[in-house]
Amino acid sequence: MKLEGKRIGVAMTGSHCTFGQVMPQFGLLQKAGAILYPILSPAVQTTDTRFGPAVEWVKQVVEIAGKEPWLTITDVEPIGPQKLLDLLLIAPCTGNTLAKLANGVVDSSVLMAAKAQLRNNRPVLLFISTNDGLGLNAVNLARLLNVKNIFMVPFGQDNPLEKPNSLVSKPGKILAAAEAALEGRQLQPLLV
């Protein structure tokens, strides 16, 4: 398989409403032979929401990956010099993370992992989940669409009538998008 033995960082940021959708996809990556390295933002580590307590989400990702997550900037810093990952998947990637990545802000484990990965000219795959992707964050999305080694899981409007600026990637496209990113190409169609 295309993912057999590939080292994939699965980085989660605080779009808690998508955790239940992306977690099974992490399992599919693992079943396809990928070696997963969980990376959790502070919001994932500590925020309890109506979608579940933080401790349960952390437990679930540890069970899927079979290893403890990287939680701090210091934990992920070796990704760069040691070239630890073949692919970094940020799923979900919030609008906040999208904006910071587009503007070179590195203030969390997830953003440092992205910086380290890009330093090595290796792929970063974004699973967008933001209520302002077609609003204030549209400029950041456009900027990242033009950055070498950044790829997107195909996305679309999740509720155009009630939330016309909201974008979310399609969970069922993660596996194919990861394979494409590892080949240096964007899975098409991008807009679904």
PASEBA-1860 file (N, C-alpha, C; in nm, 3 decimals):
! residues 192
1> MKLEGKRI> 0.082/-0.120/0.000/0.000/0.000/0.000/0.086/0.126/0.000 ~ 0.027/0.236/-0.048/0.100/0.361/-0.060/0.140/0.419/0.075 ~ 0.068/0.386/0.181/0.096/0.445/0.313/0.176/0.351/0.404 ~ 0.203/0.232/0.358/0.275/0.134/0.439/0.410/0.191/0.484 ~ 0.429/0.197/0.616/0.554/0.244/0.674/0.574/0.395/0.672 ~ 0.479/0.470/0.619/0.493/0.616/0.616/0.469/0.672/0.755 ~ 0.553/0.764/0.796/0.543/0.827/0.928/0.458/0.953/0.915 ~ 0.339/0.948/0.973/0.244/1.057/0.958/0.213/1.119/1.093
9> GVAMTGSH> 0.241/1.249/1.104/0.199/1.323/1.223/0.052/1.357/1.207 ~ -0.027/1.321/1.305/-0.170/1.356/1.305/-0.188/1.463/1.411 ~ -0.195/1.587/1.365/-0.201/1.702/1.454/-0.344/1.752/1.463 ~ -0.391/1.770/1.585/-0.529/1.813/1.607/-0.531/1.952/1.671 ~ -0.619/2.037/1.617/-0.645/2.167/1.678/-0.792/2.172/1.718 ~ -0.835/2.285/1.776/-0.959/2.290/1.851/-1.093/2.299/1.782 ~ -1.111/2.246/1.665/-1.244/2.240/1.606/-1.311/2.112/1.655 ~ -1.357/2.118/1.780/-1.404/1.998/1.850/-1.521/1.928/1.779
17> CTFGQVMP> -1.599/2.003/1.703/-1.715/1.944/1.636/-1.676/1.842/1.530 ~ -1.551/1.842/1.485/-1.508/1.746/1.382/-1.428/1.629/1.438 ~ -1.400/1.628/1.566/-1.318/1.521/1.623/-1.378/1.383/1.595 ~ -1.507/1.371/1.612/-1.573/1.243/1.589/-1.568/1.197/1.444 ~ -1.544/1.291/1.353/-1.533/1.258/1.211/-1.390/1.223/1.171 ~ -1.291/1.292/1.228/-1.153/1.267/1.186/-1.091/1.148/1.259 ~ -1.135/1.121/1.379/-1.074/1.012/1.456/-1.082/0.877/1.381 ~ -1.198/0.840/1.324/-1.202/0.714/1.247/-1.107/0.716/1.127
25> QFGLLQKA> -1.085/0.833/1.070/-0.993/0.844/0.956/-0.849/0.819/0.999 ~ -0.815/0.860/1.121/-0.682/0.827/1.174/-0.668/0.675/1.182 ~ -0.774/0.609/1.224/-0.773/0.463/1.230/-0.750/0.400/1.093 ~ -0.811/0.459/0.989/-0.792/0.408/0.853/-0.648/0.429/0.806 ~ -0.589/0.541/0.842/-0.448/0.563/0.808/-0.361/0.456/0.872 ~ -0.389/0.428/0.999/-0.312/0.327/1.072/-0.332/0.188/1.010 ~ -0.455/0.156/0.973/-0.484/0.025/0.910/-0.419/0.013/0.773 ~ -0.396/0.126/0.707/-0.328/0.126/0.577/-0.178/0.112/0.591
33> GAILYPIL> -0.130/0.100/0.714/0.012/0.077/0.737/0.093/0.197/0.781 ~ 0.028/0.312/0.795/0.100/0.432/0.839/0.137/0.421/0.986 ~ 0.247/0.482/1.022/0.290/0.492/1.162/0.250/0.632/1.207 ~ 0.160/0.641/1.303/0.103/0.769/1.343/0.173/0.827/1.466 ~ 0.193/0.958/1.460/0.250/1.034/1.570/0.152/1.146/1.605 ~ 0.075/1.130/1.714/-0.022/1.233/1.750/0.045/1.359/1.805 ~ -0.009/1.474/1.761/0.038/1.605/1.805/-0.087/1.684/1.842 ~ -0.094/1.733/1.964/-0.217/1.798/2.011/-0.192/1.942/2.053
41> SPAVQTTD> -0.279/2.030/2.006/-0.272/2.171/2.046/-0.318/2.183/2.192 ~ -0.287/2.294/2.256/-0.335/2.314/2.394/-0.487/2.304/2.406 ~ -0.562/2.352/2.308/-0.709/2.345/2.315/-0.757/2.201/2.316 ~ -0.693/2.115/2.241/-0.731/1.973/2.238/-0.695/1.908/2.371 ~ -0.583/1.944/2.426/-0.535/1.883/2.550/-0.622/1.917/2.671 ~ -0.683/2.036/2.672/-0.744/2.084/2.797/-0.890/2.126/2.791 ~ -0.948/2.137/2.672/-1.082/2.195/2.662/-1.190/2.089/2.656 ~ -1.277/2.089/2.756/-1.395/2.004/2.755/-1.508/2.080/2.685
49> TRFGPAVE> -1.578/2.013/2.596/-1.687/2.078/2.522/-1.809/1.986/2.521 ~ -1.915/2.032/2.457/-2.034/1.948/2.444/-2.008/1.826/2.355 ~ -1.893/1.828/2.285/-1.857/1.714/2.201/-1.776/1.610/2.277 ~ -1.742/1.639/2.402/-1.672/1.542/2.485/-1.560/1.605/2.565 ~ -1.520/1.537/2.672/-1.410/1.588/2.754/-1.275/1.566/2.685 ~ -1.185/1.659/2.710/-1.051/1.652/2.649/-0.983/1.519/2.678 ~ -0.992/1.472/2.800/-0.923/1.349/2.839/-0.968/1.230/2.753 ~ -1.093/1.228/2.713/-1.143/1.117/2.630/-1.089/1.125/2.488
57> WVKQVVEI> -1.080/1.246/2.432/-1.026/1.260/2.297/-0.878/1.223/2.295 ~ -0.805/1.267/2.398/-0.663/1.232/2.407/-0.647/1.081/2.417 ~ -0.728/1.018/2.500/-0.723/0.873/2.517/-0.750/0.802/2.384 ~ -0.848/0.852/2.309/-0.884/0.788/2.183/-0.770/0.797/2.081 ~ -0.708/0.913/2.069/-0.600/0.926/1.971/-0.479/0.843/2.012 ~ -0.453/0.830/2.142/-0.344/0.746/2.191/-0.372/0.599/2.157 ~ -0.495/0.555/2.173/-0.531/0.417/2.140/-0.512/0.388/1.992 ~ -0.551/0.482/1.907/-0.537/0.461/1.762/-0.390/0.461/1.721
65> AGKEPWLT> -0.315/0.558/1.769/-0.174/0.571/1.729/-0.082/0.471/1.799 ~ -0.121/0.429/1.919/-0.036/0.338/1.994/0.083/0.405/2.059 ~ 0.075/0.537/2.073/0.183/0.608/2.140/0.131/0.737/2.200 ~ 0.205/0.789/2.295/0.167/0.913/2.362/0.185/1.031/2.267 ~ 0.102/1.133/2.280/0.112/1.248/2.190/0.226/1.341/2.225 ~ 0.269/1.415/2.124/0.359/1.527/2.143/0.273/1.646/2.177 ~ 0.304/1.714/2.286/0.216/1.818/2.339/0.276/1.959/2.337 ~ 0.406/1.969/2.329/0.471/2.100/2.343/0.556/2.132/2.221
73> ITDVEPIG> 0.593/2.258/2.211/0.685/2.300/2.106/0.816/2.222/2.116 ~ 0.862/2.202/2.236/0.986/2.126/2.257/0.973/1.982/2.210 ~ 0.856/1.922/2.232/0.833/1.783/2.188/0.848/1.768/2.037 ~ 0.797/1.867/1.961/0.793/1.852/1.815/0.913/1.913/1.744 ~ 0.993/1.991/1.813/1.106/2.058/1.749/1.198/1.961/1.675 ~ 1.223/1.838/1.723/1.311/1.746/1.650/1.259/1.702/1.513 ~ 1.131/1.728/1.483/1.078/1.691/1.351/1.164/1.750/1.242 ~ 1.209/1.873/1.260/1.291/1.939/1.159/1.428/1.876/1.141
81> PQKLLDLL> 1.515/1.887/1.241/1.652/1.838/1.222/1.661/1.687/1.203 ~ 1.568/1.611/1.263/1.575/1.466/1.252/1.488/1.410/1.139 ~ 1.415/1.498/1.070/1.328/1.456/0.959/1.240/1.337/1.000 ~ 1.164/1.357/1.107/1.088/1.248/1.168/0.962/1.208/1.093 ~ 0.905/1.298/1.012/0.777/1.269/0.948/0.786/1.272/0.797 ~ 0.711/1.182/0.734/0.695/1.186/0.589/0.583/1.283/0.550 ~ 0.482/1.293/0.638/0.366/1.378/0.614/0.314/1.430/0.748 ~ 0.271/1.554/0.749/0.201/1.608/0.865/0.058/1.638/0.821
89> LIAPCTGN> -0.038/1.578/0.889/-0.180/1.603/0.866/-0.232/1.685/0.983 ~ -0.285/1.803/0.955/-0.348/1.883/1.060/-0.498/1.866/1.042 ~ -0.557/1.790/1.132/-0.699/1.756/1.120/-0.763/1.748/1.258 ~ -0.847/1.842/1.290/-0.891/1.955/1.209/-0.792/2.070/1.215 ~ -0.799/2.154/1.113/-0.720/2.278/1.108/-0.818/2.394/1.122 ~ -0.819/2.455/1.238/-0.910/2.567/1.265/-0.872/2.691/1.185 ~ -0.963/2.787/1.180/-0.933/2.914/1.117/-0.818/2.985/1.185 ~ -0.810/2.972/1.317/-0.702/3.032/1.393/-0.567/2.972/1.351
97> TLAKLANG> -0.562/2.840/1.341/-0.438/2.773/1.299/-0.405/2.809/1.155 ~ -0.506/2.813/1.070/-0.489/2.850/0.930/-0.425/2.989/0.919 ~ -0.479/3.085/0.995/-0.429/3.222/0.992/-0.285/3.230/1.043 ~ -0.258/3.162/1.152/-0.123/3.166/1.207/-0.022/3.101/1.111 ~ -0.059/2.989/1.052/0.030/2.922/0.958/0.058/3.013/0.837 ~ -0.047/3.076/0.786/-0.031/3.164/0.669/0.056/3.285/0.699 ~ 0.065/3.322/0.825/0.140/3.441/0.863/0.266/3.412/0.944 ~ 0.308/3.287/0.946/0.435/3.251/1.008/0.438/3.257/1.159
105> VVDSSVLM> 0.322/3.245/1.224/0.317/3.247/1.370/0.335/3.104/1.421 ~ 0.429/3.086/1.512/0.457/2.954/1.568/0.446/2.963/1.719 ~ 0.326/2.929/1.771/0.305/2.942/1.915/0.241/2.818/1.977 ~ 0.246/2.705/1.906/0.192/2.581/1.961/0.267/2.463/1.902 ~ 0.243/2.346/1.958/0.306/2.224/1.908/0.269/2.198/1.762 ~ 0.143/2.223/1.727/0.097/2.196/1.590/0.166/2.289/1.490 ~ 0.173/2.416/1.523/0.236/2.511/1.431/0.387/2.489/1.420 ~ 0.451/2.453/1.529/0.594/2.421/1.523/0.617/2.296/1.437
113> AAKAQLRN> 0.528/2.197/1.450/0.540/2.077/1.367/0.528/2.113/1.220 ~ 0.435/2.203/1.186/0.419/2.245/1.047/0.544/2.318/0.998 ~ 0.596/2.407/1.080/0.718/2.481/1.043/0.834/2.383/1.020 ~ 0.848/2.287/1.110/0.956/2.189/1.100/0.942/2.104/0.974 ~ 0.820/2.067/0.942/0.794/1.985/0.825/0.824/2.063/0.696 ~ 0.778/2.186/0.691/0.800/2.268/0.572/0.947/2.302/0.552 ~ 1.019/2.314/0.662/1.164/2.341/0.654/1.235/2.231/0.576 ~ 1.180/2.109/0.585/1.239/1.994/0.518/1.179/1.969/0.380
121> NRPVLLFI> 1.099/2.065/0.330/1.032/2.048/0.201/0.950/1.920/0.196 ~ 0.881/1.893/0.307/0.794/1.775/0.316/0.649/1.821/0.329 ~ 0.555/1.736/0.288/0.415/1.779/0.278/0.344/1.799/0.412 ~ 0.261/1.904/0.411/0.167/1.933/0.520/0.028/1.930/0.457 ~ -0.060/1.850/0.513/-0.196/1.832/0.461/-0.294/1.892/0.561 ~ -0.378/1.984/0.513/-0.472/2.054/0.601/-0.614/2.004/0.581 ~ -0.679/1.971/0.691/-0.821/1.938/0.694/-0.890/2.061/0.753 ~ -0.941/2.146/0.665/-0.999/2.275/0.704/-1.128/2.255/0.783
129> STNDGLGL> -1.144/2.331/0.890/-1.269/2.337/0.965/-1.278/2.475/1.029 ~ -1.346/2.566/0.959/-1.352/2.704/1.006/-1.482/2.771/0.966 ~ -1.536/2.850/1.056/-1.659/2.924/1.027/-1.633/3.051/0.945 ~ -1.507/3.086/0.921/-1.480/3.208/0.845/-1.388/3.185/0.726 ~ -1.390/3.066/0.669/-1.306/3.034/0.554/-1.335/3.118/0.431 ~ -1.460/3.162/0.417/-1.497/3.249/0.306/-1.519/3.392/0.354 ~ -1.477/3.420/0.477/-1.486/3.554/0.535/-1.347/3.608/0.560 ~ -1.320/3.644/0.685/-1.190/3.703/0.720/-1.073/3.610/0.688
137> NAVNLARL> -1.095/3.479/0.693/-0.985/3.386/0.670/-0.964/3.350/0.524 ~ -1.048/3.402/0.435/-1.033/3.369/0.293/-0.894/3.407/0.240 ~ -0.842/3.520/0.284/-0.709/3.564/0.240/-0.601/3.465/0.285 ~ -0.616/3.410/0.405/-0.517/3.313/0.455/-0.527/3.181/0.381 ~ -0.648/3.138/0.351/-0.669/3.016/0.273/-0.604/3.033/0.135 ~ -0.630/3.147/0.071/-0.572/3.173/-0.061/-0.419/3.172/-0.055 ~ -0.364/3.231/0.047/-0.218/3.234/0.062/-0.163/3.092/0.073 ~ -0.226/3.008/0.156/-0.176/2.872/0.177/-0.197/2.783/0.055
145> LNVKNIFM> -0.299/2.811/-0.024/-0.319/2.734/-0.147/-0.203/2.751/-0.244 ~ -0.125/2.855/-0.225/-0.013/2.885/-0.314/0.123/2.858/-0.251 ~ 0.126/2.788/-0.139/0.252/2.758/-0.072/0.297/2.616/-0.109 ~ 0.420/2.607/-0.152/0.477/2.477/-0.186/0.472/2.384/-0.065 ~ 0.433/2.261/-0.089/0.427/2.153/0.011/0.310/2.164/0.108 ~ 0.218/2.257/0.084/0.094/2.258/0.161/-0.018/2.210/0.069 ~ -0.090/2.110/0.118/-0.199/2.049/0.043/-0.325/2.053/0.129 ~ -0.438/2.039/0.066/-0.567/2.046/0.136/-0.646/1.918/0.113
153> VPFGQDNP> -0.712/1.872/0.219/-0.816/1.771/0.202/-0.932/1.846/0.135 ~ -0.988/1.793/0.026/-1.096/1.865/-0.042/-1.203/1.914/0.057 ~ -1.253/2.035/0.031/-1.345/2.100/0.124/-1.458/2.169/0.050 ~ -1.559/2.207/0.128/-1.671/2.283/0.074/-1.747/2.350/0.187 ~ -1.852/2.420/0.150/-1.937/2.484/0.251/-2.016/2.375/0.323 ~ -2.017/2.380/0.454/-2.088/2.277/0.529/-2.233/2.315/0.557 ~ -2.265/2.445/0.558/-2.402/2.489/0.584/-2.419/2.628/0.520 ~ -2.430/2.633/0.386/-2.426/2.762/0.317/-2.542/2.855/0.349
161> LEKPNSLV> -2.655/2.803/0.391/-2.769/2.889/0.420/-2.756/2.957/0.555 ~ -2.713/2.885/0.657/-2.703/2.941/0.792/-2.564/2.993/0.826 ~ -2.460/2.936/0.762/-2.322/2.978/0.787/-2.250/2.991/0.653 ~ -2.281/3.095/0.575/-2.229/3.105/0.439/-2.077/3.117/0.427 ~ -2.007/3.153/0.532/-1.861/3.165/0.527/-1.789/3.040/0.576 ~ -1.864/2.942/0.623/-1.806/2.823/0.685/-1.757/2.722/0.583 ~ -1.639/2.668/0.608/-1.581/2.563/0.524/-1.538/2.445/0.609 ~ -1.555/2.327/0.554/-1.504/2.207/0.622/-1.460/2.106/0.516
169> SKPGKILA> -1.349/2.039/0.545/-1.300/1.934/0.456/-1.386/1.810/0.471 ~ -1.376/1.722/0.374/-1.453/1.598/0.372/-1.371/1.486/0.437 ~ -1.416/1.434/0.551/-1.337/1.333/0.622/-1.303/1.211/0.537 ~ -1.396/1.167/0.454/-1.372/1.049/0.371/-1.265/1.067/0.265 ~ -1.214/1.188/0.249/-1.110/1.216/0.150/-0.969/1.218/0.211 ~ -0.960/1.201/0.343/-0.829/1.212/0.409/-0.729/1.110/0.354 ~ -0.767/0.985/0.343/-0.674/0.880/0.298/-0.621/0.910/0.158 ~ -0.709/0.940/0.065/-0.667/0.969/-0.072/-0.585/1.097/-0.079
177> AAEAALEG> -0.622/1.197/0.001/-0.547/1.324/0.002/-0.407/1.302/0.059 ~ -0.395/1.215/0.159/-0.263/1.185/0.216/-0.175/1.116/0.113 ~ -0.230/1.020/0.041/-0.153/0.951/-0.063/-0.108/1.051/-0.170 ~ -0.198/1.139/-0.211/-0.164/1.239/-0.313/-0.056/1.333/-0.263 ~ -0.069/1.382/-0.139/0.029/1.475/-0.084/0.167/1.411/-0.076 ~ 0.172/1.284/-0.041/0.301/1.214/-0.037/0.363/1.202/-0.176 ~ 0.280/1.210/-0.279/0.329/1.209/-0.417/0.355/1.351/-0.468 ~ 0.331/1.452/-0.383/0.355/1.590/-0.420/0.246/1.652/-0.505
185> RQLQPLLV> 0.123/1.601/-0.493/0.015/1.658/-0.573/-0.109/1.681/-0.487 ~ -0.190/1.775/-0.531/-0.315/1.810/-0.465/-0.425/1.718/-0.517 ~ -0.496/1.651/-0.427/-0.611/1.569/-0.466/-0.718/1.660/-0.526 ~ -0.771/1.620/-0.638/-0.875/1.696/-0.706/-1.005/1.616/-0.713 ~ -1.120/1.680/-0.721/-1.136/1.823/-0.714/-1.114/1.875/-0.572 ~ -1.061/1.994/-0.562/-1.034/2.057/-0.433/-1.164/2.106/-0.367 ~ -1.250/2.166/-0.447/-1.377/2.219/-0.397/-1.487/2.117/-0.423 ~ -1.549/2.070/-0.315/-1.655/1.970/-0.329/-1.780/2.013/-0.256
END
